[in-house]
Every structure is written in C-alpha cells, then in structure tokens.
Amino acid sequence: MDDLLKVAGSVMKSFDPKTDSADDFESIKDGEYNCLLEEINHKVASTGNNGISFTFNITDGEYAGRFIWVNYWFNNQEQKQVKRIMKLAYEFGYELPLEAFSSLDTLVEALQDLCGTCAVVKQTTSKSGYTNYSITQA
C-alpha cells in the first residue's frame, strides 16, 4: 500500500478533480490497423438488443495493444447483419453453414475458428459520427 500512497501523492500534485477529467482515453483515429482477432462473443446491450462482438487487438503502430470492438447488433437489422457476418467469415476463408444461424450462441460457436487470425481493420467515421469498419484477412 505504500506504493499506492506514493501514486496518490504524485497525482494530487497535478490533478484537480473539480476541473480535470479522470479519463485519459484517447479514441483511435480513422485508418487501417493490423490486428489479431482475439474473441467473438454474444453480447446483450443495456437496451436489451442482442449482438455479436468481435474483439481485435491492434498489433503494431501507435495504438499497439489497444482494442477495436466490431459489434453487429440485431435490432431490426437482421438481414443486414447476417450479410455482414457472412461477408466477414468469407473474407477469412470460411463459409458459414445455414445451421450456424440457429441462434446467436450457435453462430458464435461456429465463428470461433476465426479467433487467432490476423486481420486488417479499416476504421472510418461517417459525416454523422458513426464508426464504420471494413475487415479483411491479413
């Protein structure tokens, strides 16, 4: 705990909780990033929407060690999201069988073989502020 005391003393010298932000999170700039696909999970948003999340770890450059999460939410966009996931799997050389779409958990299970694959993730921000991703196998 002595180390924590030293850290707190150092922080208190330059940090004003009334005016300073506690977050030093810097958004990742638009661009292309070499990544490793680390995880694929079924997610449920706070709104109750179900989706699938792909976690990419940036492997080099300025943002090495940071993550990009590409989420496909199935809130009245089922056809669009199925197409996007099928396209992503295809880019990685994998054709999803129809049975993979029995449930989101079944789909996640079918996609697990993609984990550990290197990818190039291109991030762009639309004029309306939405982040878009294009993913190809590296």
N, C-alpha and C positions, 0 to 999 in steps of 0.2 A: 504493500500500500504506500510505501514511501515514494515509489515512482509516480503513482497517481497524484500524490501531493505536489511533487515537482512539476508535473504536467499542468495541473490546475494553476499553480503559481505562475507558470510561464504564460498560460492562456489569459489569465486575469490581467496581465500587464498590457495586453493589446486588444482585448475583446470587450466590447460594451454590449451586454445583452439587450439594452434598450434600443440600440440602433443597428447593430451588426447582425448579419444572417448567420445562423449556426450551420447552414449547409454550404459546403464548398463544391457541390455537384456541378460539373460543367457538362452541358449537353454535347453529344458527339456531333461534329459538323457533318454536313452532307458530303458524301464521297463514296469511294469504293474501299472496302476493307477485307483483308484476308482474315478468315475466321475458321474456327473449328466448331462444328455443330456438336454441342455438348449434351443437350437434353431436349426431349419432346414430352410435353405434359398436357393433360386435360386440365383446363382452368375454369373456374366459375368466378365471374366478376361480381363486384358488390351489388350490381344491378340484377344479378341472377342469370345473366347471359352466359351460355356455355361456349367454350372455345378451345382451340389447341394452340399451345405456345411453343415456339422453337427458340432455344437459347443458344446464341452464337457467342463465342469468346474470341475477341479480336487478338490475333496472334503476333502482330508486329506494328511498327509505326508509333505515332504519337499516342494512340489510345490502346496500346498493347495491354492486355489484362482486363480491359473493360468489356462489358457485355452489350449485345444488341438482342432485344427480345422482339420476335416477329410473331404477332398474335393474329389468329384467324377466328373472329367471333361469329357465331351462328345465330345472330339476332335478325331474323327475317332476310338473311342473305345466304341461305343455304346453297343455292346453285352456284353463286359466285365463289363461295369459299371452297366448295368441293372442286371446282375448276382450278382454283389457285393451288390447292394442296396436291391435286393430281399433277399439275404442271411442275411444282417443286419436286415431287417424287421423280417425275420423268427427267428433270434436269440432273438428278443424282443417279440416273440409270435404273430406276426402279419403277415398275408398273404395278399400281395398286389393284388388287382384285376387288370385284364388287363386294365380296363378303367383308372386306376391311371396313366398310361403311355401316356395318350392323349397329355400331354405337361409337361414341367418341372414344371410349376406352379401348374398344377393338381397333379403332383407327390408330390410336397412339401406339398400341402394341405392334401393329403392322409396320409402323414407321420407325420402330426402334433400331432397325438395322442401319439406318442412315446416321445414327449418332457416331461420332468419331471421324466423320468425313470432313475434309477441308472444303471450304466454300468461299466464294467472293460475294459479299453482301454490298449492294449498292443502295445507299440511303439518299433519298431526295425529299424535300419538303415542298408541298404544293403551295400555291398562292393563298389558299385558305388556311394554311398552317398544319395540314395533316402530313404525317410522315409516311412515306411510301418506300417499299423495299423491292428490289429485284435480286434474286438469289440464283447463283449458278455454281455448279461444282467446280472446284479449282483444279 
